[in-house]
Amino acid sequence: MKFLGNKKEGRKEERKKKERPTKKSRLKFYLAKAGIDSEKHNIPKLIFKISIITTAIFLILSIYYTFQTGNFSFYYLFLLLVIAAPLIFIITILLVWLMLFIIIDIKTYKRKLMVEKVLPDFLQLTSTNIRSGMPIDKALWYSIRPRFGVLAKEIEIVAKQTMSGIDLNKALRNFSDRYDSLMLKRTISLIVEGLSAGGEIGDLLNRISLDIQNQQIIKKEMAAGVTSYVLFITFATVLAAPFLFGLTLQLLTIITKIMQRIGPTVASGSSFGFSKVGIKVSDFKVYAIISLIVTSFFSSMIIAIIKKGSAKLGFKYLIWFMLFTISLFFLFSVFLGKILGNII
């Protein structure tokens, strides 16, 4: 009896192992959600090549620099090959994987928005086809239009699955599972329940389409109502912050020059005196650039949340914010330097 029990437990464990998705299958699933064909692109192999090339470039530049400076030694070469090169390789792999998942997440979110945007029009067209006497599977197939983009491709997959013998309800569930969209999941759930109950699917699809359109209109009105907040955050990040940092940098430069002229002289019989400035101009410049980058990051995320309801699209604004803020910081520094320099 114990032998039979152990055998059953072993079979259950084998089944669980088979049911668990492997890393390769999970990566394939995430790439499919982002619309990337995993068969055409061998992502792990590509990342490995990028890491090898980056490490090789680092080694070549390091050895060349040491030869130029005349500080080359076998001890340095040993540290470079044994410690620095593996670290660079590992860090590169981690950074590339991180960037890959960020790109996949953004592409997945954009695909979700594209599907939600055209979903009401597709449902209305499908409703019209059903009312004309078509069954729902044919109505879905004949509703495909090139202007529906991603949704058209997904419905093609659903139609092919139903033609190959898969149940329509299951094919629709698989379609909704590929997107993290509450709107799409609710729509598919209502369609599946309507099919199971045997109700009038044409009227149901039309009502769902009208509800989605009303939701989209409300979202646009809400986004238009908070435009003033977006303008204020943009002004504070792109103009005010670079101007204030540039002004502070020039004031610090002027104070440093004044201190260098006066020197650490102390008036005779008085405890009053001048000392060196505690902050260096170069250190403050680095601090200002880092602060502007951090401010740009959080501002872009906040604006994306206000306008689109998700921080994922903030990376679209981040690059522009960083370029404008840092460029304006240097421009304001030069401009204010000339004005204050002429006054003083």
N, C-alpha and C positions, 0 to 999 in steps of 0.2 A: 504493500500500500504506500509506504514511504517512497518507494522507487517511482511509482506512478505519479505521486504528488510532485516530486521533484522534476519529473519529466514535463508535467503540465506547466509548472512554474517556469521552466526553461523555455518552453514554447511561447509563453506569454511575454517573456523578456525579449525573445527574438522578434515577435510581432511589434513590440514597442519600439525596438531599435529600427525596424523597417519603416515604421510610421513616422519616426522623427526625421524632420527635414535636415539634410546635410548642408554644410556651408555653401557648397557649390549651387545647390538647388535654391537656397535662400537668396544668394546673390543674383541668380537667374530671375527669380521672382521680382526682386527690387528693380532690376534692369528693365524687365518687361513693364513694370508700372511706370517707369520713366520713358518708355517708348524706345529703349535701346536694345538692339538685337544682339544677344549674347553669343549667337553662333558666328557672327561676323567679327566680333571684337573679343579677343581673349584678354580680359581685363587683368587678371593676376600676372600673366606673362608680360603684358605691357608695363605694369607698375614695376615689376622686377627689372626690366630693361632700363627704365627711367632711373631707378635707384643705382644701378650699376654705372650708368653713364655719369650721373651726378657725383658719385664717389670717385670715379676715375678723373673727372675734371678737377675735383678738389685736391686729389693727390698730385696731379701734374702741376697745378698752380702753386701748391705748397712747396714742392721740391724745387721748382723754378725760382721761387722767391728766396728760398734759403741759399741757392747757388749764387743768386745775384748779390745777396747781402754778405755772403762768405761765412755764414753760420752753419753750414752743413756739417753734420756728423752722423755716424752710424747709430748712435744712441737716439738722436732725433728721428732718424728714419725708422728705427724700431718702434718708437712711440707712435709715429704716424701710421705705420702699417698695422700695428697690433691693437691700438686703442682708438685713435682718431677715425680711421677708415671704417671699422665696424659701427662706430657710433653714428657717423654720417650716413651710412647705409640704412641703419635702423630708423633714424630720425626721418630720412627721406621717404621711406616706405610708409611710416605712420602719417606724415604730412600729406602724401599723395592719396592715401586711403581716406583721410579726413576730407580732403578737397573733393574726392570722388563722391563720397556720401552726401556732401553739401550740394553738389551739382545734381545728383540723383533726386535729392529731396526737393530742390527747386523745380526741376523739370517735371516731377510727379505732381507738384502743386499747380504748376501752370497747365498741365494736361487736365487736371481736375476742373480748373476754372474754364477751360475751353469746352469741356463736356457740359458743364452746368449752364454755360452761356447759350448754347444751341439746343439744349434739351427741350425747352418749351415748344420751339418750332417743330422739332422732330416728332414730339408727342401729338401735336395738332395734325400734322400730315398723316401720321399713323392712324389717328382717330378718324380722319376723313376716308382713308382706305378701308377701314373696318366697316364704316357705315355704308360704303358702296358694295359690301358683300364679301370682302376678302377675309379669309381666316387670319388670325393674328401673326402667324409666322410669315405668311406672304406679305401682309401689310407692313411688317417691319422691314422686309427685304426691299419692297418697292418704295419705301420712304427714304431710302439712302440717297443722299445728294452730295456732290463734291464740297459744297459750302459748309457741310457739317463737320468736315475735317476729321478729327480724332474719333468723334462719335460714329461717323460713317464706317471707319475701319473696325471699330468694336462691334457694331451691329453686323458687319460682314462675318466676323468671327462667330458671333452668336448664330447666324443663319447657317454657316457651314457646319457648326456643331449639331444643330437640329437635323440637318440633312444627313449627317453621318449616324444618326440614331440616338443622340443624346436628348434627354427630355428638355423641353423649352424652359421650364422653371429652373432647372439646374444650370442651363446655359446662361440664363439671365442672372442667376445668383453669382456665377463665376465672373460675369462681367462687372457686377457691382463690387465684388470683393477686390478687384484690381484698383479701386479708387477709394481714398479715404474721404468720401463725400457723404455726409449725412443726408443731403437732399437726394442724391442718386439712390442710396440704400432704401430710403423711405419710398421713393417712386417705384423701384423694383419690387419692394415688399407689397405695396398696394396692388401692383399688376398681378403678382403671383397669387395673392389672396382673392383678387377678382376672378382670375382664371379658375381657381379651385372652387369658388362659390358659384361660378357659372353666370355671373352678372353681365350687364351691358358694358363691355370693355371700351367701346367707342366713347360713350359719355364719361366714363371714369378717366380715360386719358385726357379728354378735353378739360375736365375739372382740375386734374393735376397740373396741366399746362398753365391754366389761368392762375392757380395758386402760386406756382413757381414764378410767373411773371410779376405777380403782386409783391412777392418777396424781393425780387431783384429791384423793383421800383423803390421799395422802402429802403433797401440798402444804399441805393444811389442818393436818395434824399438825405439819409443820415450822413453819408460821406460829404455831401455838399454843405450840410449844416455845420461841419467841423473844419471847414476850409481855413477859417481864421486861425485856428490852433496850428495847422500845418504851416501857414505863412509865418506865424510868430516863431515857431521852432526853426524853420529854415533861415529866417533873418538872424536869429540869435546864433545859429551855428555857422552859417556861411559868411556873414558880414561882421556881426558884433564881436564874436570871439577872436577872429584874426586881427581885427583892429585893436582891441584891448591888449592882446599879447604883443602886437607890434609896437604899440605905444609904451608898454612896460619895458620891452627890450631896449628901446631907444633911451628911455629915462635911466635905465640901469647903466647903459653905455656912457651917458653923460655924467652920471654920478661917479662912475669908475674913473673917468678922465679927470674930473675935478679932484678926486682923492689922490690921484697920482701927481697932480700939480702941487697940491698943498703939502702932501707928505705927512708923516706922523709927528709933525711939530706940535708941541704943547706950549701954550702960553705960560710965561714965567709967573709963578705964584698963583696959578689957577689949575684946578683939576680938570678943566675942559680940554679935550683934544680930539683928534681925528684918528681913526684906525682904518684898516683896509675893509673893502666891501666883502661881506661874507659869501655872496653869490657871484659866481663867475658868469660872464656873458655867454660863453659857449655852453655851460651847463643849463642856463635858463632857456637857451634856444632849443636844446634837446628836449627839455621838459615841456616847452610850448608845443613842439611838433607832436610829442606823444599825447599830450592833453587834447590837441585838435583831432588826432586820429580816434581816440577813445570817445570824444564828444560826437564826432561824425558817425561812429558805429551806433551809439545808442540813439542818436537823433534819427538816423535812417530806419532803425527798427521801430521806433515810436511812430514815425510817419506812415510806415507800411501797415502797422496795426490800425491806425486811425483811418487810412484810406481803403485798405483791402481786407482788414480784419485778421491779418496774419503777419508775423514778423519775418516769414520766409522770403518775401519779396523785398525785404529791406536791403539785401545785397545789391539789388539793382540801383538803389540810390547811394549806396556806400561808396562806390568807386568815384562817383561824381562829387560827392561831398568831400571826400579826402583830397581830391585834386584841387577843387576850388578853395577849400580852407587853407591848405598849405601854400598854394600859389599866392593867395591874397595876403597871407601872413608875411611872406617875403616882400611882396609889393608894398604893403603898408609900412613895413620896416624901412625900406629904402626911401619911400616918400616922406615919412615922418622924420627920418634921419636927416634929410636935406633941409626940411622946414625948421626943425629944432636946432640943427647945427648952425643955420644962418642967424637965428634969433640969439643964440648964446655966443 
